[in-house]
């Protein structure tokens, strides 16, 4: 069954269709021009033949009339009419009456309706001679004025311009047969030319385009199946050759990229294994250390309570308790990173989470002059988030900013709605910023520039954001400040009721 949808045809079939249409139009054009030229040539030759015969007949009639042998004009017309495909010869007066004719029975009768139309057209044209083709009767009709010369003044009035009109009818059948043969030849030539052109173009297309593209298609299929060892050799400098070279270059780059990806993947697998081992080890150690540390903290608190304020040991106990609290904080971070708690997603107003995080962070400002600029979500859309986790992320960012700001500065938090269901949190400060070489590592676990930091804070933040199917990015200019962009696809699709 033929597929009528051209968009689903193969390139070869499309080319054949277009070439058939173009070739057909070209062949028709060539045939038309050829036939038209042949027709014009045959008509011209027929007209010239008719004009020549008319001139000869006129000369014969004039000679007979000059010699005063009017009785010989009739016989001369009859004798000439039997040669050169002449059907009949007549002499007419301006009123269309037949004065002399090779057919004696026509004398004294008017011409036929068809002849009268040609005759009227000839008289109105005021030409010396005119030729008309009558294809229905297959004849050529020539009209020629018989001029009144000095030799004719003996029988004709000298004031008359013409003595009559000569009409010669010649059989057009031989010329029509020749024209039909020429038409048949023209059609055959056009079909042969179209077929030859189509064959040559299809062969050229198959050799120059279809065959190379088929090879390229086969190679691409192998690449799709995972074989990157394919290679195409092309010595051509045309577009197909350029495409082949670009394909080879693409495969080479793809192999290099695949090799790098494999190396990076293997590195990440090894690193992930190490991190997993470290996480399990850290979680185990944290559990093992946590209880003894709790016992030490309890004992030190008792000693601290029983020690007088003036005793030098009081300061030592207080410092020991502070360091134990830091150890507890590190252990807690390790536990969170190694085994994060399950998410508790609720439908809440994200503005409240931001307010709570700011309240929790303000006591850590101490003596610094830091101002908060909070821009809430204007339409108070609800969000599906774990509020405690988001507060933890924001609190971590605020504490980092407080640490990076000198004596005074500002922290800005802005909530925006993006793409109808996406919540964007823009967090910025004007602290000391992050060095350019450190930007790509800030979310890596255990990376820190603080003297007493664990390097897990931002890594935990990233894990929380990704658990919400979101993303977090950072930009920073050293000595000017840092900005975090957090995007969470958690907003409700409609306004809260």
Buried (B, 14 or more C-beta within 10 A) or exposed (E): EEEEEEEEBEEBEEBBEEBBEBBBEBBEEBBEEBBEEBBEEBBEEBBEBBBEBBBEBBEBBBBBBEEEEEEBBBEBBBEBBEEBBBBBBBBBEEEBBBBBBBBEEBBEEEBEEEBEEBBEEBBEEEEEBBBBBBEEBBBBBBBBBBEBEEEBEEEBEEEEEBBBBBBBBBBBEEBBEBBEEBBEBBBEBBBEBBEEBBEEBBEEBEEBBBEBBEBBEEBBEEBEEEEBEBEBEBEEEEEBBEBBBEBBEEBEEEEEEEEEEEEEEEEEEEEEEEBEEBBEEBBEEBEEBBEEBEEBBEEBEEBBEEBEEEEEEBEBBEEBBEEBEEBBEBBBBBBBBBEEEEEEBEEBBBBEBBBBBBEBBEEEBEEEEBEBEBEBBEEEBBBBBBBBBBBBBBBBBBBBBBEBBEEEBBBBBBBEBEEEBBBBBBBBBBBBBBEEEBBEEBBEBEBBEEEEBBBBBBBBBBBBBEBBEBEBEBEBEEEEBBBBBBBBBBBBEEEEE
